[in-house]
Amino acid sequence: MQQQNFKNHSRLVPVYHYVLFTVLLATLVLTIINVVENYRQGNNLMQSIILLLMTASFTIVFLIVRQFPLKA
């Protein structure tokens, strides 16, 4: 059996790598804009910060999920 490594075991999934990454990046940018706007206006700042933390968490999970198989 051939030993697995990055060269012979890598796979590009377009929906995961392109679509989900683009959606997460756009969501992260929009939530940062939302926090700044709500900070300026003084409206719903706590909700904006919670949304930003959730989006940042999802983005971090997206990035590390692809790194774990490479370290195995």
N, C-alpha and C positions, 0 to 999 in steps of 0.2 A: 504494500500500500504506500502510495506517495505521501510524503510528509506535507502537511498543510502549511502554507506561508502566504504572505500578502500577494505575491505574484500569481500563484496558481489558485487562489481562493477568493480573490476580490470580485465583487459584483456591484454593478451600478443599477440601482432601482430608480427610474426616472421620477415616479410619483413621490418617493421618499426624498430623494436627493435634490430635486429641483422644485417640485410643487410645495411640499411641506416646508422646506427651508425658506422659500420665498414668502409663504404665508406667515411663518413664524417671524421672519425678519420684518415684514410689513407691520405685523401686530406689535412687535417690540417698539418700532419707531413711532407708531400711532399712540401707543400707551405712554411713551415718554412725552410726546406732544400734549397728550391729555393731562398728564401730571403738571406740566409747565403751565398750561392754560388754566387749569383749576387752581393752581397755586396763585396765579395772578389775580383771579377773580374771587378766590376764597370759597369756592363751591366744591363740595364732595371730595375734598382732598384725601380723606382716609380711603374712600372707595377707589380713587385713582391709584393710590400707592399700593393697595392690595392687588389691584389688577396688574400693575407693573411687576410686582413680586411674583405673581402667578405666571405671567408671560415670561419673565426671566427664568423661572424654574423650568418651564416647558422647553425653553431654548437650551438650557444647560442639559436637560435630559436628552434632548434630540442630539446634542453633540457627543455626549459620553456613551450613548447607546451604541454608536458605531465604533467607538474606540475599544470597548471591552473585548469583542471577538479578536481584535488584532493583537491583544496582549496575551491571549490564551495560548 
